[in-house]
């Protein structure tokens, strides 16, 4: 596997491709993982000589799409103004071909508020029929085609070494949008059930499986209302998420409806794999609890994808548990793990080195670190000698 640094294209535009690549190689990286489709946000850009705050355009491409691939498609991509001015991805691909760093395309799939607001028929809908505009639904064939076309376009026209798929799944209720307000204090099962999708396509899949989806929807609404009615939030599944989906076994129909979510996400990944070229590795980027969003890591590996697991906000014991979990995946899934260089998540060079050594001692073969433009140069220097 590889050692890569997640990097934003605006950092390369501000600092210069040659300078960034030279620094990464000198630190021991052999790959740059470049954001090629990304969501909105606000970023403290400590490395940029031009700015300190950056607000990326929501849900846009940072490469130049092939019009022939997108012609007649129901979902059309949004192209960032940066990509219209400068094809950063083409620059790092050309540098690779001249003997430089390998290239991975970090691709945000279904987390796209701009497309969601513009195409309300594409998004997940909760039991109250409220649209979750930040999440295109994995069960929606148009959303599946959008992800497939992203992969086809990147793979065919840029031929990177790897494409990383982030968020090809159902997203949660909390922390997926901005300026969020929840003064109830929803427990974990509340967040999960508020995000559970009852859009047209999810309902049709449930009905095809012989489920009374209307009755399930009514019961989910009742559970959410019950959590919200008291002076403090009421737990309705006190053993969630510790028991996983088994926490809902008392309602067999609801549990069966939850299990269908894996089929929808698998369909997204299967179509993406079919669209990818043989020379480009396809990788799912997820967490150990990806089942919450409908990701089945074993199924993804069986489809031919690599699986990268992110060990964010984890102490040594939890990181070791994640490494053991990764060892349980099919061998062909690889051993790539993602870490953040945030402070105080890592307090110093020694803590980072110890974490990487711990992971490698438990079978991890490659590390992605986050993120080039968001950490001071002095902290990025902690990586030296760790890879």
N, C-alpha and C positions, 0 to 999 in steps of 0.2 A: 504494500500500500504506500501512501504518500504522506508527506508532511506539508500541509498547506496553510495559508493565511487568508481568511476571509477579508475581502477588500472591496471598497465601493468605487465605482467608475469615476465619481467626481473627485475622489482623492488622487487618482491617477491623472485626471485632467488638470488638477491644481498643482501637483508636485512634479509630474512628468513620468512617463512610462519607464524610461531607462533608469531613472533614479530609484523608483520604487522596486523594480525588478532586481537591480544591483543590491539594494539593501536586503531584500528577502533572501537572495542567494547567499549573501555574506553571513546571514543569521542561521543558515542551515536548512531553509525551505527548498523543496524541489518543485513546488506547485503554487500557483496563485489561484485562489477561488474567487472569481469576480462576479459580483451581483449583475445579472443580466436581465432579470425581471424583479421588481421590488415594490414594496408598499410604501405608504406615507409614514412620516415620522418627523421627529426633530432630533438632530444629532449635534453634540458638542464636538466639533472638528478640531482637535488639538494639534493635528499635524499640518493643517492647511496653511499656506502662506497668504491666502486670500480671504479667509473667513473664519469665524469661530462657531457659527450656528448654520446648519443647513437643513432645509425643509424639502425633501425629495417629492417630486410629483407623484401622486397616488397611482399605484397599479400600472406603472409604465414599463416599457421595454427600454433597455440600455444597449440595444443593438438595432441594426437596420433590417426590418423584416422583408421577406421575399413576397412580393405582391402576388405571384402566381400561386403560392401556397394558401394565401388568405382570401383569394378571389371567391366570392359567393358564400363565404362562411358566415354563419349567424352571429358569431362573436368576433368582432374585429379588434385587433390589439391597439393599445394606446402607446404611442412612441414618445419618449421623453425629449424635451428640447435639447438636452445634452447629446443624445444619440443623433439628433438631426444636425447638430453642429460638428460632432466628432465621433467617429466609430472607434471607441476605446477598445472594444472587444477585438476588432480586426487588428488593432495595433499589438495586443498581447499575443494573438495567434501568430502574427508575422514574426514577432520576437522569438516565440517558441520554435518556429520553423527554422530560425537562424541559429538555433542552439541554446535558446533560453529556457525559462521555466515552463513546465507543463501547465496546462490551463484547464480549470474546472469552471463550469458555468452554473452559478448559484441562482436557482430559478424558483421564485415564489409562484405557486400555482393558483390556488383557489382563494387565497386571502387577498381580496381585491375590492375595496370599497367603491372605487371609481366605476368599475364595470358593474358592480352590484347595484349602485344607485341608477345607472343608466339602463340596466336590464333587470328590472325587478322580478321577471319570470325565471331568472337564473339562480336566485339565492335560496338559502335555507329559510324555513319558516317554523316558528315555534308552535306549541300547542294552541296558542291564542291567535295564530295566523299573523303574528308580527314578523315582518321581514328582517332577517339578520343580513343587512346589506353588505357587511364586510366579508361574507363567506358564500362564494358560489357553491352550489350543492353538488357533491360528488355523484349523486344519483341522476343528475340532469345530463342527458346525452350531449347537449350543447356545451356544457361546462367540460365534459370529458373530451369533446372534440377540440376545445380551446387549448387544453393542456397538451393533447396529442400534437396539435399544430405548432405549439411553442417548441416542443422537442424536435419535431421534424425540421423546422426552420433552422434552429441552432445547429443540430447535428449535420444536416446536409450542407449548409452554407458556411459554417465556421469550422466544423469538425474538431471540436475540443477533445481533450483526453477524457473528460468526464462531464456529465451533467448531474447536478445535485437538485433533487426535487424536494422543496420545502412546502408544506401545507397542501398536499393533494387530498386532504381529509376533511372531516367535519371539525370545525373549530368550537371552542368553548364559548360561554356567555361573557365571562369576565376577561378583561385585559386584551380584547381583540379590536377595540375601537379607541376612542379617546374622550377625555373629560367624562368618564363613566361615573354614574351615581347609583349606589346601592346602599341605602341606610338601613335596610332590613338586616343585612349581614347574612346573606344566603349561605347555608352550609354547602359542602362539596356536592352533595346530590342535587341541591337546588341549582347550582351553576350548570351541572350536567343536564338536568331535565329542562332547564330554560333554553338550552341550545339544541335539544332533540328536535330533529326536523320532521315536519309533517307537510312538506311541499307536495305538489301533485305527483311527482315522480316517486318520492318515498312512499306515499300512500298507495300508489298503484302497485309497487313492489310488495308491500305488505298484504294487499288484497290478493295478489297472485299467489302468495304463500298461504292463503287461507285464513288470514287474520282479520278480526273485526277492528279495523284501524280506527273507526269513529269512536268505538268504546274505549280503545287504548288512549286516544287523544283526550277524551273526557276524564279518564282516570289520572292522566298526567296533569291536566289542569287542576284537578282536585288536590293532588299532592303538592303542587306549587302554591296554590291558595292556602293550604293548611300550614305550610312553612311560613307564610307571610302574614297570617292573621293575628298571631299572638304579640304580646309586648316584647318578647324575644323570639328569635327564630326557632322553630320546632324541627328536630331531626325526624325524618321519615325513613331513612336508611342509615342507621348509626354506624354500620360497618362498611360504608362506602367512603373512600375507594379501596380500603384495605382488602376486601373480598372480591374486588373487581366487579364484573357484571353479575356474579353470583349473588350479590347483595339484592338483586331484583328477582330472585327465583320464586318469591312468594306470589309473583304475578307472571305466570308462565307465558301469557300472550305478550306482555310488555317485554319480557326477556327475549322472546323470539324476534320481536320487532327490532330490538337492539342488535341482535346478532346479524340482521340483514345489512347493517351499516358496513360490515367488513366486505360484503359482496360489492357494494357500491365503490368503496375505495380501491378494492382490487381491480375493478373495471377501469378506473382511471389509470392505474399503474400498468395494466395489461395493454391498454391502448398506447400509452407512452412508450412502452418497451417495443411495441410493433413499429412505432414511428422512428425509433432511434436507429442509427447506422451501426454496423458491427464494430467499427473502430472506436466508437465512443462508449465508455462505460456509463451506465445509468445507476444512480445511487439515490436511495430514499434517506432523507435527513429527518430524524425523529427523536423521541425520547423513550425511555424505558416504559413509560405508561402510555405509549401511543395507542393502546387499545381504547382509551377514552375517546379518541377521535376516529376510531374505526380502522386503525392500521393493524394489520396482521404481519408481523415481521417475517415469520416463517413463510407465509404465502408470498410475500414480496421477493424473498430469496428464491423461492421455487419458480417465480416468474422470470428470474434471471437478473434481478437487481441486487446491487450491493446495499448494505444497510449501515448508515452512520448514526450512532447514538450519542446524544449530547449530554454531558455530565455537568450541567449547570447547577450552581447553588448546592453542591454536594460536598460533604466532608469526605475524608479518606474511606470510612466504612461504607458509605453509600456508593462512592465511586468504585470500590472493589466489588460491591454487589452488582453494579451495572456491568462491570467487566465479566463477571461470572455469567450474567444473563446473556451477554454477547457471545460467550463461548458456547452457549446452548443453541445458538442459531446454526443453520446449515453452514458448513465450512466455507462454501462459495460466497457467503454473504460478506466475508472479509472481517477485519477488525479495526475499523476506523471509528474514532471517538472525537467529539467536539468539546473544546474547553474555552471558557472566556477568560480574558486577561483583566477582568474587572477588579477593582479595589473596593472593599477589603476581601473580596472573594479569594484572592491570593494576596497575602501581605508582603511577599518578597520573592526573590529569585529561588531561595532554598525551598519554599513551599511549592512553587511551580515544578521545580525539578523532582521533588519527592512525589508529586502527584503523577507526573508523566512516567517516572520509573515504576511506581505502583501499578499503573495501568499496563505498562509493557510487561511487567512480571506476570500479569494475568492474561496474556494473550493479545493485547492490543498491538497492532502492527503499524498504525498510522494515526496521526493527530491533525485535526483542523483547529486553529486558534482564531479567536474573535477579539479584535478586529483592527486592521491596520491603522485606519484614520482616527479611531476613537480612543487610543491609548497613547500616552506620552512616549516619545522616542526612548527615554531612559527606561521605561517599563518594558517596552518591546525588547530591549536589550537583555532582559531576563532570559529570553529564549535561547540566547547564545550558549551552545554546549549542551542543551537539553534534548535536542532532537537526534 
